[in-house]
Amino acid sequence: MAFPINDTTPVTWPGPVPKTADVVVVGGGVIGVCTALYLAEAGQRVVLLEKGRIAGEQSSRNWGWIRQQGRDPDELPIMVEANTLWRDLAGRTNVDIGLAQGGVTYLAGSEDEMAKYARWLRHAEAHDVDSRLLSTAEVADLVPGMSKTYVGALYTASDMRAEPWVAVPALAGVAARAGAVIVENCAVRALDIQGGKVAGVVTEQGRIVAPEVVLAGGAWSALFLRRHGVALPQLSVRATVAATDPLPMVYPGGAADDRIAFRPRKDGGYSLAAGGFHELFVGPDAFRALPKYLTQLRKDPFGTRFLPAAPRGFPDAWGTLRKWDADGPSPFEAMRILNPAPNRGKIRKLTQDFAALFPDLGPVRIKTAWAGMIDTMPDVVPVVDRVAALPGLTVGTGMSGHGFGIGPGMGKVLAALVMGENPGHDLTRFRLSRFSDGTKMRIGPSV
């Protein structure tokens, strides 16, 4: 069964592209869509360009969690705002995006895990987030029917979930109704640079004159920036997700232990994933960025499986062009939707683990499975910044698997940056220069 958004999905917004704009947003994932939405609401003439389909890549392929729990403390205030924004936006869509407050629970198998969760709680308390620790008995009451007894858990009742392949296109509809011009199936080949600053973009449908550009290209951002001489140590890892046939409800929120993460879906089934497991296709960028990732590798040496080469056309595949003429086809046209094959062995293991955890559910049958490429950074927090070397360019990328939930908050921040307004949050941790100014890579106390 094909993923809901794919190359055969009809184009909703075919264009054509306008000749001029105040702001061009590159990338139609949740970050780009939300940025365009808030720019349009502020009265900006904004154009959102997507090489494939809105939300065709990781923004629709994630777990669907909208969580404050476990966030890096520098992300947390933006996520708290995003939690409120999601409630507002859900009421402005013309479809049911499956938004539901079911909470998020991290199940602890050891006292060490409980101690780690207890340390993170001070960040939640600082931002009035309702996270708390649960005892063994409270876990059993919250998620009944589990065959395993847990030491305890970290639980945030106000956290939510939604169906990402429905939600992000629905948000694009809100942006369009606010005045944003959206064009799908239209790759941005390059920035148009005049006099050392951004003057617009070159697309496959022609040039757009614009003094401001926002790059929200997800897994493709580093490739796009490298063409313009901007180094970004961003890599992409494959994450596999499976969806079951309908099953009885065991818990209305998202939960995870060291083996499996699960949440109920609007269709009555569950989304299953392997918590903390990703796969990296090793390519040229992986070698370039290795020194920046050593801190992360030392902290979690077994959380990533390394594969020797990416499929043809992937951003860090060995044969993918790093230089191209803006007036000719680019790598972005060669692959409209990044659609990695799921790890079939991991799907089998997820099915077995979920069935073993809930033995009274009955047979667990997989309806479909997919994978996405998560754009990640060495310190597992994004780049959200103006690019000093290219005035007029703003980057919002490297959400490191945290992008869906925080999307509205980051979109609002990026819109403010573009307009020269106070974003309302301290963005020091997310600056681009941290990778070139000698800053030591610091993995935040997220959990």
RANORCOR-V334945 format. One record per backbone hydrogen bond with DSSP energy under -1.0 kcal/mol. CO is the residue of the C=O (numbers start at 1). NH is the residue of the N-H. Records with the same first field share a line. If there is no record, write none. Layout:
CO=NH  NH
//
This chain:
6=9
13=184
19=209
23=47
24=214
25=49
26=216
28=55
29=33
30=34
31=35
32=36
33=37
34=38
35=39
36=40
37=41
39=44
40=43
44=46
45=22  23
46=181
47=25
48=183
49=27
50=186
52=185
53=56
57=60
64=162
66=160
68=71
70=447
72=75  76
75=79
76=80
77=81
78=82
79=83
80=84
81=85
82=86
83=87
84=88
85=89
86=90
89=92
97=163
100=102  161
103=254
104=156
105=256
106=154
108=151  152
110=114
111=115
112=116
113=117
114=118
115=119
116=120
117=121
120=123  124
121=125
122=126
124=129
125=128
132=155
134=153
135=139
136=140
137=141
138=142
139=143
152=108
153=134
154=106
155=132
156=104  159
159=103
160=66
161=100
163=166  167
164=168
166=170
167=171
168=172
169=173
170=174
171=175
172=176
173=177
174=178
175=180
176=179
181=48
183=50
187=204
190=202
192=199
194=197
197=194
199=210
200=192
201=208
202=189  190
203=206
206=203
208=201
209=21
212=24
213=394
214=26
215=396
217=220
218=221
220=224
221=225
222=226
223=227
225=228  230
226=229
232=234
235=376
237=374
238=279
239=372
241=370
242=272
243=367  368
254=105
255=262
256=107
260=257
261=273
262=255
263=271
265=268
268=247
269=265
270=244
271=263
272=242
273=261
274=277
278=305
279=238
280=307
283=287
284=288
285=289
289=292  293
290=293
293=297
294=298
295=299
296=300
300=303
303=278
305=280
307=282
311=314
314=317
317=320
325=328
330=334
343=347
344=348
345=349
346=350
347=351
348=352
349=353
350=354
351=355
352=356
353=357
354=358
357=147
358=361
365=245
368=243
370=241
372=239
374=237
375=400
376=235
377=380
383=397
385=395
387=390
390=393
391=198
392=213
393=387
394=215
395=385
397=383
399=402
402=406
403=407
406=410
407=411
408=412
409=413
410=414
411=415
412=416
413=417
414=418
415=419
416=421
417=420
427=430
428=431
430=384
432=435
433=436  437
444=446
//
